[in-house]
Amino acid sequence: MKPLNNLPRLGTEHPAWIGFTIADTVFPSFLFITGCTLPLSIRADPNPTASSHYYRRHVLRVFRRSLIIWLLGVILNLYGLVQLHVKADLFRWPGVLNRIGFCYLVVGLMHILILVHGRPVEKPLSISYILRSQQFGFETDSKECFEKQDVDASLSKQDYGESWPWFLRVTLPYYLPIWCLIVWLICTYSVQVDGCPRRAMVHDPECSPQAYFDLLIFSRTHTYRHLAFDPEGSLSTLTSILNVWFGWFIGCTVRSLNVQVKLLTNEFQVRREARTGAGDQESLVEEVLEQESLVRIYMEHVGRWFWWGILWMFTGWVFSLGLPLSKPSWTATFAVLSSGVSQTVLSVLFYKFDVQPKIKRLAQLYLDNQGLHSNYHPSRHCQHNLLVAHTGDAEQVTTPPAGTRLNYSRALNVLVKVDYFLRDWFRRSILVVLGSMGRNAILMYMCSELLQGTCSLIPGGPADPATGEVTDLCTTAFNKTWGALDIGGWASLFYSMGFAALHVILAIFLDHKKWYFKV
């Protein structure tokens, strides 16, 4: 599919060797999200007295999932033999799904080891700290609340490997990234490719340590397009584990966030049940306090994710002055910087789709509380904000209740309508697209690879009389649509966006039918 390779230099294509563009964030984000799901899917044993069978089952589950993902990558590579019309002895062993399966296996086993012998990866803050007990008069003890509410049995009084030294239990989660980084640095700066003048020539693909180990393990006949290195090769897999580990660490904090939120809501539920005869104003103040506490918990986590992501990006950029950013060789600086990008983007999306609605809900409660304090007669400004918050309809903004006359200009009405669209319908559309694609992520990736490969095998027109080359179906479709317009490389970009839109429609349909490809 040659037209798709003619994209303009807008960050939509990968650099040849050194550099960093927007396209380089896609694969690291897959690895990052893979790590995020581990703490959410594999939790501590609720019955630590008989945990051997529980964790043995999870170990087998991790092996099974990693093997399935690896085999799916093998299937795609086998289909590549058919697409390129080459023999089986030129089979390429590395691949995108192959790397995801291997990294998932390593970090998954580390996660289970931490649950068995280490400390609990999800540990909520003290409820007295969250609710500011001295200020609001809460008399809640964290341990008692765990026992009463049974929020998470894995967080109750359990023995988390007390036989292990305290220092080992605390530092256990950090051993994997440290060892991966040390081994990668030793391999990078200690090998020299035959025929190259010196060691650690990371700027030269033919003389890079990545090429040395890929040719040693796979040989040139089993690498990507028979190059001297493979983009998903051996040495770069060590640093790609860092991306999964960063995602795993954020997944642990997400797990901690969920536990804190559940603990908080259960505590307030008990308080509401104990105050069944409370007045409207007292109930509203209680609801305001609950929402304030939830917003405080969410903002604490999201702010930490955001600033730590900025720090990792800055760290990767600073060290890239000596060790360049390279996605094909997946240098350590690239792994750190791309993980920071994924973490920062995740924090922004989390704030937009999870935290911001709670902030708006809290603002609405403040308005309701203002109305109660004024004997159920809100001010003119409060009536207008309540109307917009309750209805969300731009038409009703210009027709407030009787007694208030709000005359807005036509331009302001247009602004209100645009704001309502961005806050409501656009947000819903993004949630549908991201949610449906995320629920079938591996299936959508395989469909895109298989569809593009199949499309390139189908002839789309007669052979060129000059060269004798037969145009495939994808190229013909491009030439008759966007390629017919004289817009340069933008044609390939728009064509690629249309190709992605087909998969979005398929993902939405599968999500609507509740058909999911589970690994």
C-alpha positions, 0 to 999 in steps of 0.5 A: 500500500504505497500511498499510505507511506507518503504522509507529510512530515506532521508527526504521523510517520515514524522516524527512520532511526533517531527521533520522536513523533506522535506516531511513536506514542501508539505502541508504547501506549499499548504496552502502558495500558497492558500494565495498567490492567494487571492490578485491576484484574489480578488482586490479592487473595481474600483468604490468605490462609489458603492462597497457594491455589489462588495464586497458582491459578493466576500464574497459569492464567498469566501464562495462558494469556501471554501465550495466546497473545504471542500466538496471535502475533505468530498468525499475523507473521505467517499471514505476512509470508503469504502477503509477501509471497516468500518461503516459510524459512524467512518467517519473522519471529518478533512482532508487536503482539509477540512483544506485548505477550512477553512483557505481559508475562514478565510484569504479570509474574512480578505482580503475583510475586508482590502479592504473595511475598510483598506488600499490598499494592493497593493501600488507601489513605486514612479515612480520617485524613480524607474527611478531615475528621477534626474539621467535620467531626468524623470519628472513623477509624480506617481499620474499623471501617474496613471490618464493618463495610468489607470494602475489599477483603484483601485489605483487611487484617492479613499477613502479607509475607511478614517472613520477608524483611521489611526493606525487601517487601517495600522495594520489591516492585522496583527490582524489575525495572532496575535490573532491566535497565542495568542489563540493557546498559551493559549490553548496549555499551559492551558489545561491538558489531564486526566491521564497526570502528567502536562500541555502542554506536547507537546512532548507526542501525548497522552497528548498533547493539540492537543489530548485534543481538538481533543478528545473533539470535534471529539472523538476517533471514528472520528479521523485519524486511531482512534488515540488520535489526528488528524493531521488535527485536531482542535487546529492545524488549528489555526496555519495553518492559519499562513501559509495561511497568510504568503502566502497572504502577499507575494501575496500582494507584488506580486500584487504590483510588477505587478502594478509597472511593468505595470506602468513602461512599460506604461510610457516607451510606452508613451515615445517611442510614443512621440519619433517616429523619434529617432535614433537607438542608442537613442532608444537602450539607452531608452530600456536599461533604461527600462530593468534596471528599470524592473530588479531593481524592480524585484530584490528588491522584490525577495531579500526581499522575500528571506531574509525574508524567511531566517529570518522566518526559523531562527526564527522558528528554534530558538524558536523550542529549547523551542517549538519543531517542530511537523507537526501532532500538527502543532506547531507555530514554525513549521508554521513559519519555513515551511512558511519561507521555502515556501517563500524562495523556491518561491523567488528562483523559481521567480528569476530563471524563471522570473528575470534571463531572464530579466537580460540576456536580459539586458546583451544582450542590453549592448552588442548591445549598445557596438556595436553601440558605436563602429560604428556597428563593435563589438569587437571579444568578443562581436561578440562571445557573441552576437552569443551565445545569439541570436542563443543559438546553441552550433554548431554555437559557433564553427563557428563564422562570417568571420574574427574571428577564435575561436578554443575551445577544445572538452571539452568546446564544451560539456560544452556549450551544457550541459549549453544550455540544462540546460538553455533552455530545462530543464527550459522549461520542469520544467515550463511545469511540474509545470505549468500543475500541478499547474493549476489542483492542487486540481484535481491532489491531488484527483486523487492520493488519489482516484487512490491509494485507488481504486488500494488497493481495486483491488486484484492483485493475489491469497491469501497467503496460510499462512496468507490468505491475498490477495495482492492488485494490487498496491502491486503486481505491486510494487513486479513485478517491483522495488520490484524485485530488491534488492535495499532496500528502494530505490525501494519504492522511485522509485515506488513512483516517477513513481506513481507521473509521471503518474499524471504529464502526466495526468496534461500535457494532461489536460493542452494541452486540456485546461481542468481545474477543477476550484473551 
